[in-house]
Amino acid sequence: MIAAIGNRFGDILWDREDRAFLISWDWIDRKLSLVAFNPSDPKQSHRRLLQYEFGDRYRHPGLPLLSYNKYGFPIITTDASGEHAFLLGEGASLKGYRPFLDRFNINTKRKKRLFRSDDNFYENVVSVLDPDKGDLLVTRESIHTPPNYFVWNPKEKFHKQST
């Protein structure tokens, strides 16, 4: 047994040998939880990172952005230190969906918004190109322009078209 949980199992998102995130949900309370645990030592205590009502799109904190390791297996995208994961969300708002990407400190549970879709475009983060510099690959489209890929840097807030 890897982990014991009191709620229904949703998924396991793998990070590294000593850390994975478990998604579980409670149908009665309508809560979804993201819990960090050590898969190599099931006796270690679990730590809840996020919990939210899964029907509430306006306050949805996002879910970990995944990338692929050298074996083609999906893993959680983190920075070089391993202290920060990236949360990708749909960003429901009164003005429509405005996808976002947050840098999430796994130890302190603090978030910092790195990216949010522009009002005039629909933009979505595809991947983090450089976790430490913050370069992102995003798709960008509008009513008048088809989707294209752009490299986006949060410090410069600059879009450089790549397709």
N, C-alpha and C positions, 0 to 999 in steps of 0.2 A: 504494500500500500504506500502510495506517494504522499497523500494528504487526506486528512479526515475533515469533512465539512458538514455543517448542519443544514445547508441549503441545497438546492438542485445544482448539479454540475453543469457548467456552460462550456468552458474550454480551458486549455492550458496554453499560455504564451511563453515560449522559452526565451531565456536571456543568456545565461551562462551556466556553468556546471553547478554553482551554488545558489542560483536564484532563478525562479520562474514566477510568473503571475498566473493566478487561478481566477477565472471568472465564474461566479456562482450567482444564482438568483433565487428570490423568494416570491412565489406567485401570490401569496396572500398579501404581503406588504408591498408588492410590486417594486421591490428593491433589487438592484444589481450591484454586486460587490466585486472589487478587484483587490485581490489579496496577494502579497508577496510571500513566498515560502522557499525553503531550501529543499530541492528534490533529492539531494544526496544524503540528507539527514531529516527524515520525516518527524523526528521527535522534537526538533526545534520549533519554537512557537511561530505561528503565522502572524502577519502584520497587515491589517487592512489599510490600503492606500486610498481607495475611493469607494463611495457608496452613493447611489442616487436612484431616484424613481425612474424606471426605464420607460415610462410613458411620457415623461416630461422633456420634450425636445428643446425647450428654451434654456434649461439649466444643465443640459447634458455636458459633462466635463470632457468628453472625448475618450477615445481608447488608444492604447499604445500603437504607434506607427510601427509597422513591420518592414524588415528588409530581409534579404536572403544571404545566408552564409555561403562559404565556398562549396558546400555540398548541395546547394539549392534548397536548403531547409529554411522555412520562415523563422526569424528570430526578432526580438524586440530591438528597435534602433535606439542606441544609447550613444552618449559622447565618449571620448577616450577614457575619462575617469570612471565611467560606469555609474556615476552618481545621478545622472540625468537621463530620463527617457523622454520621448516626444509623444504628446497626446494629440491625435487628429480628431477633429469634430466637425459635424455638419453645420453648426452655427445657426440654428433656427432663430429668426428674429422677426419683428413686425414688418421689416422691409424685405423679407424673404430669407433664403438660405445664404449665409456668408461663411463658408468653411474657414476653419482656423487651425493653427498649429501652436501648441504650448510646449515650452520646455518645463519638464516636471522633475523636481528634486525628489528622488525616491526616499531619501532619509528624512527630510523636513516636510515633505508633501506640499511645498510651495510651488506655484506655477508662475511662469512669465510668458505672456503672449508674444510670440515671435512673428506671427503672420495672421492676417485676417483678410478675406476676400474684399476687394474694392467694391464700392457701391455701384459703379458703372459697369463692372464686369463680373462674370462668374469665374472665380479662380479656385483651383483645388490643388493641394500639395500632393505630388506624386512620390517624392522621396527627398531625403536630406542628403545632399551631395557631400557636404563637409560639416559634420556635427559640431566641430569646434569653431569654425568661422561662421557657420550659420547659413551657408549657401543652400538654397532649396531649388528643386525642380518643380515647377508648377504648370498646370494647364490654365489657359486664359481664353475666355470666349465672351461674346456679347451677342446681342440680337443681330448686329451687322457684320460681325467677324467670326469666322469659324474657329474652332479650338486650335490653339498652337501651344507649343512648349516654350517656357521661358525659364531662365536662371534668375533667381531672385535673392538678393542679399538684404537681410533685415537692417543692417547698419546704414547702408546707403539707400535703402528703399528704392532700388533700381531694378527694372525688368530688362533683361537682355534676351531677345528672341533667339531661340535655338532651332526652330523649324519655320 
